[in-house]
Amino acid sequence: MRYYARKLGFYLVALWAAVTLNFFIPRLMPGNPVDILMAKLQQRGGTVDPSVRRSYELLLGADSGDSLAQQYVSYLGNMLHGDFGVSVSSYPAKVSDVIGQSLPWTIALIGMATLISFVLGLALGTWVGWKRGSWLDSLIPGTTVLAAVPYFWLALILAALLSSTLHWFPLLGGYDVSLSMGWNRPFISSAVQHGILPALTIVISSVGGWLLGMRNMMVSTAAEDYILTARAKGLRPSRIMIRYAARNAALPSVAGFATSLGFVVSGSVMTEQVFSYPGIGSRLLQAVENNDYALMQGIFLVITVAVLGANLLVDLLYGLIDPRTRANN
Amino acid sequence: MSRIRSESRRVSLAGAVALGLLLTGCGAGDGAGGGGSDTLIAYTGQSGDYQINFNPYSPTVIDGPGTIFEPLFFYNVARKDKPEPRLGTAFSWNKQGTELSVTLRPDAKWSDGQKFTADDVVFTLDMIRKNPAMNSTGYSGTAKAVDATHVKITFDKPSFSDGPQILGRSWIVPKHIWSQIAKPSEDVMKNPVGTGPFKLADFKPQAFTLEANPGYYGGAPALKKIRFVALSGNQSGADALKAGQIDWQTGPVPDIENVSKNYPGYQAITVPMNQTALFTCSDAALGCTGPQTDPAVRRAIYYAMDRTQLNALAFENTSSEISPGFALPERDKALVSARLTDRLAPMQPQLAKADGLLRAAGYTKGSDGVYARNGTKLALTVKVVSGWTDYITAVSTLAEQLKKAGIKLTVQQVSWNEWSDARGRGQYQLLIDAVSQGPAPDPYYPYSYFFSSRTTAPVGQTANPNFARFRNARVDAALDALKAIDPQNTAARQPYYDTIQTEIEKSMPYIPILTGGTTSEFNARKFTGWPTEDDLYAFPAVWGRPDNSQVFLHLKPAK
């Protein structure tokens, strides 16, 4: 029990530290939301009358006159209530609404893509590792090159090839906007169709990492004595590969998978830019560009909680899966 | 105008990605656009999803001013037109400019069926005055309904120059709905009710649709539906244009000169509007430091520029000539002062003049070819937003050009946030930006924004928008005088315009580069009635409000 309590305590401290950094880092950025808004309006041919600035200052409450310490205390209090404040760049929408509108898209797209990439990488890695020395080994440099190619470039090439030229997939957006949103068949099939290409780019660029890790673990596991024993017992090769080798070889990858699940939320900035996909990534960009502290804090908090939560889950599960980690403590 | 230019022209690379991808043939969807042939698909440059907000008084409004909520009159900023009637039919000022009488149209209706009356106008104006957070026009008058179709607005002091804001940018809202709202500045108006030619049909974060208002007093517009789509920025805007998924966007595309060839069915129009200039932190007394606080240096830079080369290299020749008095050479032709030394800035460099100015100011050329005074080199830093590729090209080219004139210019790329902060606080030597126009086709507005000592502040405090820290008693006096003269009375106004322009030319707090063009691309095969250079009935920017509503009213689906 002490093992779990200590883990929980550690995560609470980490959460507090993250939340505190989350408060201070955005405030170190130059600029303030009102001036950014003014500069934007001016670019759009808007009137830059000084009274415009005054009215926006009043509207956005840019300068509340509170000291930093007061702001910090009220920030912590609000966080406890789940109140992230009002987004300046989508004024007067609440940060929680802005995030709530975008988050499902990101989780569905990037979450699915990460899961597919993980399962595919593990399966291929198992196979390639088991058949080491055969022609299958050439898969490794192939997928590693794809993983090394900058993601946005790969995504642009695929978009140009598969959407613009071959017209297999829609180019931009998350769904056909002329359909009505909801759980109806045309909308869902349109959303799935729009999601295939972005998901494909993520899978292609990340499957190599899983494959390489799994393959190498398979190779070293295959040299273990218990594999030899299993062979000597005359077990079927497929049974040895899956039940004996792969199960043990997958342990490090499972830990890696949990961490990457945490980064699902933040990993979507590039995908969303290339494919104009709705989601949290473009909101994060919007927040940073507009000095929208509240929205930035909200999104960073979601990311932090996702990363910490995923790690906590793995830590706890690991104790179950692999009793050695518990015993040493 | 967002200035991010397409950097990666796509290459189709077949072999490289031939991975035997598990692709079964999925049919192509209609993509970002969709919709029938009578739907106009507009892209305003929105990056990321829309957040619903149809409150015309909110800075984050996504549309509505002009389309759903109408002003009393439409002011065409692109051409010297008479204000066009919308909800108003006529207006007149008294001699002193303290009383504005407006006649309203009797036949307008709100889209919920209620009748539009003078009470709505009075309610709207009172609401603006009572809510400082909504009063972005600085309105301080008192409105009274004379009868159902007449409103009288009185002011304490002559207020001719406030006319275009009140008549052209105050969006009239229905009293019977808005009087029930506790905090009108914070409401997002999910179901906007207006008098305008369009109504909200449907909202989704990735797109929203406006449809023709059948009860519109001018008859339902020929354009039946407008869909505004959200994409991730200029690059995807250009892609969508290429794929024929959007019908109207404003912003540069590669190879602008050949739009009709590269995008079959599309046409482009470029309208000179905002004046690109090197903003200088000009006033040492307000805390500016650096060589640019000396007018001689600013004028030397002005003469050393090769504007023809800048236009070709940085702006795809979409810019045009600029007047050092900051009146627009085409639109304000009649107002450009005859007393200016240069009516238009020279398009070719005049190095002899630059040299003469610097020598007279006590500079001597060093062995490295750079001027110096009292041991200090004539070296300046110019700030530019990273990612604004046309401006970056412009200042990099300028650095080469100024080297020939013995001036060292260092380009510093900074983030958008840092740049706008430095600009507001005056913590820069030079930066590249544009002087923008006001609510009416009159240079009075840019003068009063950018050149008045009332809109500036010492370095360290935020100035808005006189970022150059320019202070000149004569200009201030001329601006005050102009405020009290009827805009119709051009003969009486001209001497003051002359004063302002000559003073600006002498001091050059904003070193004129070129008049920047705003380029829009539109689908001329699907719709007719677009503004042209010969008939510029509205400023043709899709993000211009209420300008875009005027264009929507003129469009007809092509048969």
Interface residues (C-beta under 8 A of the other chain):
Chain A: M29 P30 G31 N32 D35 I36 L37 M38 A39 L41 Q42 Q43 R44 G45 G46 T47 V48 D49 P50 S51 V52 R53 R54 S55 Y56 L58 L59 S87 S89 S90 Y91 P92 A93 D97 V98 Q101 S102 G142 L146 W153 L156 I157 L158 A159 A160 L161 L162 S163 S164 T165 H167 W168 F169 P170 L171 L172 G173 G174 Y175 D176 V177 S178 L179 S180 M181 S190 Q193 H194 I196 L200 I204 E272 Q273 V274 F275 S276 Y277 P278 S282 R283 L285 Q286 V288 E289 N291
Chain B: M1 S2 S8 R10 V11 S12 L13 A14 A16 V17 L19 L21 L23 G25 C26 A28 G29 D30 G31 A32 G33 G34 G35 S47 G48 D49 Q51 I52 N53 S58 P59 T60 V77 P132 A133 M134 N135 S136 T137 G138 Q165 R169 S185 E186 D187 V188 D202 K204 P205 Q206 A207 R227 V229 A230 L231 S232 G233 S236 D239 A240 K242 A243 Q245 M273 N274 S415 W416 N417 E418 S420 D421 A422 R423 G424 A434 S436 Q437 G438 P439 Y445 Y449 R454 T455 T462 N464 P465 T518 F539 A541 W543 G544
